[in-house]
Amino acid sequence: MDFRNSIKYREVIHKLVPGGAHTYSKGDDQFPELAPAAIERGKGAWLWDIDGNKFLDCSMGLTSVSLGHAFEPVLDRVKIELDKGVNFQRPSVIEKEMGETFLELVPQHDMIKFAKNGSIVTTAAVKLARAFTKRKLIAFPGDHPFYSYDDWFIGKTACDRGVPDETKELSVTFKSCDINSLKALFEKYPGQIAGVITEPEKNFCNKNCACGGEPGTFLKAAIELVHQNGALFILDEMITGFKTGFPGSIAKYGLEPDMATWGKGIANGFSFCALTGKRAVMELGSIDIPGQEKVFLISTTHGGETHGIGACLATIDFFKKNEVIKKLQETGKTIIEKCRVIIKNADLNDYIIVSDSEWMPAFVFKNRNGTADMGYRTLFMQEMIKNGVLFQGIFTCSFSHNLDEINAFTSAFKKASDVYKQALENSYKDYLVGNATKPVFRKIV
Ligand SMILES: Cc1ncc(COP(=O)(O)O)c(C=O)c1O
């Protein structure tokens, strides 16, 4: 594979853009050296890079493109909105259509606020929890990867440079899916925790997880515990939304969180996110309750941009008419089954682990000692890329992944597994060109 244009692109982009990308997980340090540096276009589940190489996409825009790249039914609605103008001095009529349509999917909630990014809505939920309870502390699982690029979250990671200690002290963490850990946190900070935010489930919520593979049971107990302690519960459906269920785990497990946050897959890659919640909480951001002290909730120039909202409306419409969730999960199941057969046949059961999560299969790559290893993971990525699959350790199922795409994935997976097996007998270093990928959250560059 020819990466000559990618090499030139890398040389320029880091001089222009800190990090070379607008999401750290898209950065050069997250990919092997033999990888595309930039994408020129996508269609369905396929991508073309700046050297003209074609790849199967397994990440689908950081899990946001749930239907497919340049997906016609979504583009049709987007084009209608583009032709009418995208931003006005007063709200667009599409905001009412969106509010009604989205809240119909989330009967637990009464009000909705829009935004262009997930971090904006999670941070808004944190602010509302503090305003509602008049408390300061925010709790989240310390072993979950990401909730916001804002200080309340980033301050608790290794990348805390620029965040004052006073801010860091206002966030506290517990072990994900572990009710006892959450109980201990409320005991440690009685009457001080304003809200708990958590993703509903992760790829490896299996029998070895603290929830014993029953995230719904943990979530219901957690909501009860949070309420007993006078705090609010925020369900972050950024990744699970439109994947684990429709609209997400809130429906799958019949949950009653005070607020929920949505983004990624809900608008097929277009920038549209949302905060939904109970009226008593959300209306703190209202301007029609005489005498109420106003919370400056979400107020952004682009939050009501019409074509992103149109993309979400078209995505919802497509999900409703086409049993998308069923297809996505069947794809996930097939990927898991076929990869497990390849792994077993290659005698790699102890070294490549596949999650049970049909809604988004994830893979762990281990070294000879049985420890998850970035070097071996990078080697696997390199071999997948060599065989035409842009892969970062998860398979985000989209509506455009059909049998041909599944076969392209498993064919590359088999070839990559063969190289992996040889590398285990020697070292990944003998096979990997360039360096291993590095953790996104690290202290030193
Ligand atoms: C669970 C979760 N919450 C919040 C966010 C933030 O979303 P955004 O990147 O749109 O700001 C992410 C992004 O990866 C996420 O995975």
The ligand as a MOL file (V3000), in Angstrom:
LIG
                    3D

  0  0  0     0  0            999 V3000
M  V30 BEGIN CTAB
M  V30 COUNTS 16 16 0 0 0
M  V30 BEGIN ATOM
M  V30 1 C -19.3480 8.4220 26.7340 0
M  V30 2 C -18.9850 9.7310 26.1050 0
M  V30 3 N -19.4730 10.8700 26.6150 0
M  V30 4 C -19.1560 12.0760 26.0900 0
M  V30 5 C -18.3400 12.1760 24.9950 0
M  V30 6 C -18.0080 13.5250 24.4310 0
M  V30 7 O -18.5610 13.6710 23.1540 0
M  V30 8 P -17.9180 14.6930 22.0960 0
M  V30 9 O -16.6650 14.0840 21.5880 0
M  V30 10 O -18.9810 14.8250 21.0370 0
M  V30 11 O -17.6850 15.9900 22.8240 0
M  V30 12 C -17.8020 11.0090 24.4230 0
M  V30 13 C -16.8890 11.0880 23.2650 0
M  V30 14 O -16.1720 10.1790 22.9170 0
M  V30 15 C -18.1260 9.7570 24.9900 0
M  V30 16 O -17.6290 8.6130 24.4980 0
M  V30 END ATOM
M  V30 BEGIN BOND
M  V30 1 1 1 2
M  V30 2 1 2 3
M  V30 3 2 2 15
M  V30 4 2 3 4
M  V30 5 1 4 5
M  V30 6 1 5 6
M  V30 7 2 5 12
M  V30 8 1 6 7
M  V30 9 1 7 8
M  V30 10 2 8 9
M  V30 11 1 8 10
M  V30 12 1 8 11
M  V30 13 1 12 13
M  V30 14 1 12 15
M  V30 15 2 13 14
M  V30 16 1 15 16
M  V30 END BOND
M  V30 END CTAB
M  END
